Amino acid sequence: MQDCEKSSNFATVLNEKDMDIALLIIAGLCMLIGLIGCIVPGLPGAPIAYAGLWIAQASERVDFGWKMLLIWGIVTLIVSVLDYVVPAWGTKKFGGTRWGVWGSTIGVFVGLFFGAIGVIVGPLAGAIVGELLGGKEVEEALRAGWGSFIGLLCGTILKLICCGLMAVELIQAIW
């Protein structure tokens, strides 16, 4: 009877270890997909990477603590919102009017339906069209469009930094 209990306990320990390995692999894949999602449209990079932190937290090997998970949750929320706001901010910084800002904002959402090219061209084209509809000259409209593009790049860099730092947190917690 004791032999059965020993083998049963060994199987439980082995399963827990296997589960930890599986959780950490899934968490690592979430980090990788999150980083890819910073560039590829349709993949919410920062939220996927953040989910990876929670998956790792479910393992026995990692303990981030609730404060760190809360802070990363807030950072993820802010970065996700800024991703939609920064192109409009860039438009405004480069001399765009509210026409260009609205055009850029609409372009962000319309661009989502056209894949990677749409995400890049949408805010740019939206800002330019918005400025032209608002009565700006072509040169001024192009400058506002350029600002939208710069804003898009800044948002992408911000997402990459966020996801990269989450990946570093995961790697440090594992090793």
N, C-alpha and C positions, 0 to 999 in steps of 0.2 A: 504494500500500500504506500509506503514512503517513497518508493521508486517512482510511482505514478505522480505523487505530489511534486517531487523534484523535477521530473521532466515537464510537468505542467507549468511550474514556476520558470523553468528555463525557456519554455516557449513564450510565456508572457513577456519576459525580459527581452527576448529576441524580437518579438513583435513591437515592443515599445521602441527599441533601437531602430528597427526598420521604419517605424512610423516617423521618428525624428528625422531620419535621413530623407524620407519622402517629403516631409514638410519643408525641410531646408532646400531641397532641390526645387520644389514648387515655388518657394519664396525667391530663389535665385532666378528662376524663369520669369517670374513676375517683374523682377528688377530689369532683366534683359528686355522683356516686352515693353516695360515702361519707358526705357531709354529709346527704343525704336518708336514708340508712340509719341515721343516728343517731336518727331520729324514726320511720321506717316499720319495722314489725316484719318480720322475715324477711330483711332486708338487713343483713349485718354491716358496719356503717359503717366502723369503724376498720380492719379488715383490708382492705377494698376500697381505702380511701385509701392504706394502706401499700403495697398492690400497685401503685398509681399511682406511688409513689416509685420502685419497682423498674423499672417500665416506662420512666419518665423517665430513669433511670440507664442504660438500654440505648441511649439516644440519644448522639450525639456532642457535643451541646450542654451536657449536664448531667453534673456529677461531684459527687455528694454525699459520697463517701468511705465506706469501710466502717464507720467508727466511728459516723457519723451514722445510717446504715441500721440498724446493730445497736441503737443507742439507741432509734430509732423502733420497731424490732421489739419490744423489751422493753416500751416504753410501750404499744404496741398490745395486747400480751398482757395486761398488767396492767389496762388499761381494759376489755378484753373480759371478763376474769374479774370485775372489780368491778361490771360491769353486772348480773351475776346475784347478787352478794353484797350490794350497797348497799341494796336494798329490805329485806332481812332485818336489816341493821344499823340502818336507820331504825326498824323495828318495835321492836327492842330499846331504842333510844335514847328512844322515846316510851312506855316502860313495858311493852312486850310481854314475855311469857314465852317459853320455848322453844316452847310451843304456837303462839304467834303467829309466831315466827320460822320454824318449820317450815311453817306455813300459808302464809306469804308466799313462801317458797322454792318450795313446790309450786305456788302460784298463778302464779309467774313462768313456770314451764314449761307449765302447763296453759293459761295465757293466750296462749301462742304459737300455739295452734291456732285461736284466735278473732280473729286479725288485730289491728288497732290498738287496738280497744276492749278486747280480751282482755289485751293487754300492759299496759294501764293499770288495768283493773279486776281482773285476776287476782291480783296481789300484795296489793292492797287487800282484796279479798274473802277471799283466803286467810288473811291476818292476822286479819281479823275472825272468820271461822269458826273458825280455830285457837284464838283466845282464848276464844270462846264454848264450844268443846268442852273447853277447859281449865278451865272453871268461872268465868271472869271475867264481871263485869257488862257490860251493853251499852255503857255509857259508856267503860269501860276498853278494851273490845274496839275501839270506834270510834277511840279515841286511838291504839291500836297500829296500826290500819289506816291512819290518817292518817300515822303515821310511815313506814309502808311506801310510801305514795304520795310522801311527801317524799323518801324514799330513791330511788325511781324517777326523780323529777325531777333529783335530784343526779347520778345515773348518766347520764341523758340530757345534762345540761349538761357533764359530764366528757367524754363522747364527742364532743360538738360542739366543745369546746375542742381536744381532741386532733386531730380531723379538720381543724378550721380552721387550726391551727398547721402541720399537714402541708401544707395548701394554700398557706399563706404561704411555706413552705420551697420548694415547687415554683415558685411565681411568682418568688421572689427568684432561684432558680437559672436560670430562663429569661431573666430580664431582668438 
